[in-house]
Amino acid sequence: MTEAGFERGKRAGEALLVVSGEIDIATAGAFRDQLKKLIAEANSPALVDLSGVTFMDSSGLEALADARRRAAEDGVEVVLVEPSSPVRMVLEVSGMGTLFQVHPGCSSG
């Protein structure tokens, strides 16, 4: 069974969504809902920590792309924080990596 975890909070005063586990067809709906809530409460940027994501397929990418479009309409930038290796690979292969600003995690830099 596919599982994903979502935890919302703040990092340096900015809205944050920490995602863990697998983002695929079974969990993409919940991921999309969490992204909508994040964008609604964020001023800008809306931080999405993907360091704990072990797998992401095209449905996860679609949720991110939809969130980016929705956020842009609200004047909010979606920033990916420390994407895991599987997420980086999917972003690069899909060509979507250039659409998002990516930040290192808190422990870096």
GIPEZI-V909143 format. One record per residue. PHI is phi in whole degrees, 0 to 359 (none if undefined). PSI is psi in whole degrees, 0 to 359 (NA if undefined). OMEGA is omega in degrees with one decimal (999 if undefined). Layout:
phi: {PHI;PHI}
psi: {PSI;PSI}
omega: {OMEGA;OMEGA}
This chain:
phi: {none;281;226;222;242;226;223;258;191;230;225;53;80;254;297;224;239;260;246;220;88;255;249;217;303;283;244;297;297;294;299;300;298;295;296;300;296;300;296;296;262;275;275;172;274;258;269;238;276;250;294;262;277;266;200;216;250;296;291;291;298;298;296;296;296;296;297;297;297;298;296;301;297;265;74;245;261;271;244;272;253;46;300;293;304;299;290;302;299;295;297;292;298;281;83;277;301;282;278;241;280;239;246;289;287;299;283;265;58}
psi: {134;135;146;149;145;130;124;147;207;146;119;38;1;146;136;138;119;123;139;160;211;131;105;195;328;334;354;326;315;321;314;316;317;321;320;315;319;311;322;328;350;146;290;133;168;115;131;105;112;19;335;9;123;343;140;131;191;333;327;319;319;320;318;317;318;318;320;315;313;317;318;322;330;4;27;138;132;122;127;129;120;60;139;167;315;322;316;317;314;320;317;312;322;344;3;350;330;349;343;144;137;131;148;166;180;325;346;156;NA}
omega: {-179.5;177.9;175.6;177.4;-179.7;178.1;179.7;179.1;-179.9;172.3;-177.3;176.9;-178.8;-179.5;-174.2;170.9;177.1;-176.0;177.1;177.9;-174.8;175.5;-179.1;-175.8;-177.7;-175.5;-175.6;178.7;177.7;177.8;179.2;179.5;179.4;177.4;177.5;179.6;179.0;-178.1;-179.6;-177.4;-176.7;168.0;170.0;2.4;170.4;-175.1;177.6;-179.1;-177.3;-176.7;-178.2;-179.6;-177.1;-179.3;173.7;176.5;-175.3;178.4;174.5;176.4;179.2;178.0;177.7;-179.8;178.4;178.6;179.6;178.6;-179.0;-179.7;-179.5;177.6;180.0;-179.6;-179.3;175.9;175.0;-179.6;178.2;-178.6;173.4;177.9;178.0;179.1;178.4;179.7;178.3;-179.2;-179.1;178.2;-179.3;-178.0;-178.0;-175.7;-177.7;-178.9;-178.6;-178.3;-174.9;169.0;-178.0;178.0;171.6;178.6;-177.9;-174.6;-179.7;170.3;999}
